[in-house]
């Protein structure tokens, strides 16, 4: 690291704006600076730290790993500085708590914890809605204090705290042969038309691998993003669906546990080394307590 000016607060503030826009023109406008002045600040910061903070891919800019670490540090520094000043003035220094998760996670896992936390009115809760990779990125960059997502492996720099395992279920009409079973096997899906996430999404890849490994042929009835939309198309009669067992099943459809697919593990995510404020810790404890009490893996299991 460079000399005493390596982490000047004005450079850090400029970097946060640049990182959030990844565009010098828009970031400079937000900071009421000229574009050349902002570019000089970011360049000096990079030189003082001795690392590249961003790279170019054509006309697009992207933070390096070091840039992402600096962004998290800069955001936390700003947050703690605001809290310190507010405390000196006798004001409330607790800023909002930022939570990031996917739409289905909010709908089916986090509702009770969020309701309880919000009812305490101790601080503002800010919600970010992102997919799995977006949630990891938000936590890693300091945009979110906490995240909840399904993960196969722990990402670098992220503390992963397991919350619950959610079984996979196949959703079919009441008239479907699978509806007469207590549970379905992968072989029961031979020749099925399935409503699935778009190609490249983790859930789609998991379904494809499992069915291919079992020698089951199937076709894509429709592609949709999000459990609610997948189930909506299934309820319209477009095909069957394989979803997480915590989902709300549409009228006229029934869910059966699908043997041969592993459960999906949902975990609480936090940035390694981050300062954890009291209200962030309070939300973490609520999420752990309330989600583990839901036992979502058995919610749609037949009696």
N, C-alpha and C positions, 0 to 999 in steps of 0.2 A: 504494500500500500504506500502511497506517496506521502507528501508532507502534511503539515497541519491543516491545510485547506482541502484535504481529500474528501471530506464529508460536509462541506459547507451547506447550510440549510437551504439557501436559495437554489443551489444546484440540485439538491435532492427534490425540492418542490418542482423544479422544472422537469426533472426526469420522470416524476410521477405523471405529470400531464402528458409528456411525450409518450410514455409507455401506455397510457390509457387510450391515446389516439393513434399511436404508431403512424403519425403523419406530422411532419414538422410545421406545415402551414396551419393545420387546425389546432395543434397544440399551442403554437405561438399566439394565435388569435385568442385562445382561451386564457392565456397568461398575459395578454395585452403587451406582448413583446414583438419585435420584428423577427422574422424567420432566421436571418443570419445571427442575431443575438442568441436565440435559443440554440442554434446549432453549435455556437461557440461554447455555451455552457455545458452541453452534453459532451462535446469533444474534450473539454478540460476535465470533466468528471471522469471520463473514460481513461484519459491519460494519467490522472492522479491515482486512480485505482490500479492501473496497469493491466486492465482487461477490456476486451471488446464487449460492449453492452447491447449491441444489436447487429444484425446482418441484413443484407439486401438479397431479395429473391426477385429479380426483375425490377419492377417498380414497387413491390411490396416490401415492407420492413417487418422484421421479426426479432423479438428479444432473444438473446443468447441465454444459456443457463445461468451465467453470472448476472445478466441483466434482470432475470426473473427473481433471483435472490436479492438483488439490490432493491427491486421494486417492493418486495415484501418488507424489507428493512425500512425503506423510506416511508411506506405507509404506516408502519408501526411507530416510527419515530414521530411522524406528524400527529398521530393519534395520542401518543403519550405526552407530547408537548402541549396539545390542546387541553388535555386533562389536567396537566400540571398548572397551566395558567388559570383555568377555571377554578381549580382548588384554591389557588392563591387569592382569587377574588371572592371566595366564599360561594361560588356557584356550583351547580352540579357538573362534575367533570366526566360523568359516564356518558360516552357517546353511544350510538346505536350498536346493537349486536347484529352481525351479518351472518345469515345462515344460507347455505346453498345446497340444493338437491334437485332431483327430477320431479316432474309433475306427479307421477304415480306415487313416489315416496311421500310427497306432501299429502296426497289424497288418502293414502291407506296406512301410513306408518306414523307420521309426525303430528297429526291433528291434535291429539290430546296434549302432547308436550307443548306445542305452540300455544294452544288455548290457555293452558295453565300459566305459562310464562307471561303471556300478554296480559292476563288478568291481574298479575301482580303490579302492573303499571310502574315498575321500577325503572324501566328503560325502554327505548324503542327497539322493536325487532324489525330488521330489514331482510326481505326475502329475495333471493336470487334463484331463478329456475334455469337449470342447466342439465345437460346429459352427463353421463359418467365422466367422460374426459374433461368436460367443461367444469364440473364440480372439483375435480382434482386440480385443474389449473387455477381456479378461483382461490382455493385454499393455499396452494403453493405460492401464489403471487401476493398473498395478503389481502386480496379483494374480499374474501370471506373469512370470518374467524373459525367457523365450523362447517363441515359438509357431511352429508350422508349419501352413500352410494353403494352399489354392489361391486365388489372388486374380487378378482382372482388372485392378485398378488399385491403386496404393499408397494406403492410408488416411492421413489427416492425422495427423502426429505419430508415424508408424511407419516404422522403417527396414526395407526389404524387400530380402532377399538371395536371388535365384533359386537353386533347388536342382536341379530337374529338370523335364522336360516328359514327361507321361504320356499316351500315345495313348488314344483311346476305342475300345472293342471292343464288338461285339454278341455276346451269348452265346445259343446255340441248342442244341437236342438234336443228337446225331450224325446223326439221320435227316432233319434239316431241309435244304432245298436250299442254304441259305447255307453249310452245313458243307462242301460240295463245292468251295467257292471259296477262293482264297487270301486274298481280301479282299472285303468287302461294300461296296456303294454304298447311299446313302440310298434310292434307288429300289427296292432289294431289300426294303425294309420296307413297301412298299405293302400296306395292309390288315392289317398286323401288330397283334397284341395285345401290349402291352408292360407289364412290371412296372416302375413308375417311382416316384421320390420323390413326396411329397405336393405339391400345388399350392403355388406360391410359393417352393419351394426352387430354388436356382441351377441345379442339374443338370437338374431338370425343365424349367425355363424354357429352358435351352440346347437340350434335345432338341426341345421344342415349336417353337422358332424355326427350327431347322435343318430339321425335317421340313415345316413349313409353307412355308418358303422354297423347298424342293424340290418342292412340290406333292404331298407324300406324305400320304395319309390313313391314320390309325391309331386304335386304341382303347386305353383303359386297362384292362389285365387286372387289376391290383391296385396299390395304393399301399403303399410300405414305406419306412422310414427306415434308412439304413445299407446298405453294399454287401453284407454278409453276409446280411441278411434279404431284400434284393432277389434275390440269387442263390439263396437257399433257395426262394423262391416260384417262381422260374423253373425250378429243378430239379424242383419238384413238378408241372410241366407247365402252370402257369397262364399262361405267356407267355414271350416272349423278353425279354432285358434288355440295356440299354446301360450299361456300367460302365467304370471306369478300368482300363487295361491291366495294372495291377499286382495285380489281385484274384486270389485263388485260385479256380480254376474247379471247380465241383462235378463229381463223377463222373457220366458220362453226358452231359455238356454239352461244348461246344467254343466257343472264342472266336475271332473273326475281326476283324482291324482294320476299322474303319468309316470309309471315305473320306467326306469332306464334313463331318466334325466336327473342330474344331481340338483340338490337344492341350491338356491341363490342366496349367498351370504351378504347381508347388508351390514355396513360398518360405519362408525363415526370417524370422521377425518379431521385432523388438526395439523397445523404446520409445526414441524419439529423445531424446537428452540424458541417458539413464539412466546411472548409475554401474555399470560392468560389473565385477563381482568376478572374481577369477582362476578360480574353479570354474565360473562362468557362461560365461566365455570358453572354458574347456576343453570344456564341453559344446557350445558353438556350433561350435568347430572340428571336433569329432567328427561332429556332424550333417552339416556341409558335406562333410567328407571321405567319410563312409560312404554318405550318400544319393547323392552324385554318382557314386560307384563302382558303384551298383546297376544303373544304366541300365534303369529300369523300363519305359521306352517300348517295349522290344523283348522283354519277358519272355514275352508270349503270342503273338508273331508266329510263324506257321507256317513250318516249314522249307522 
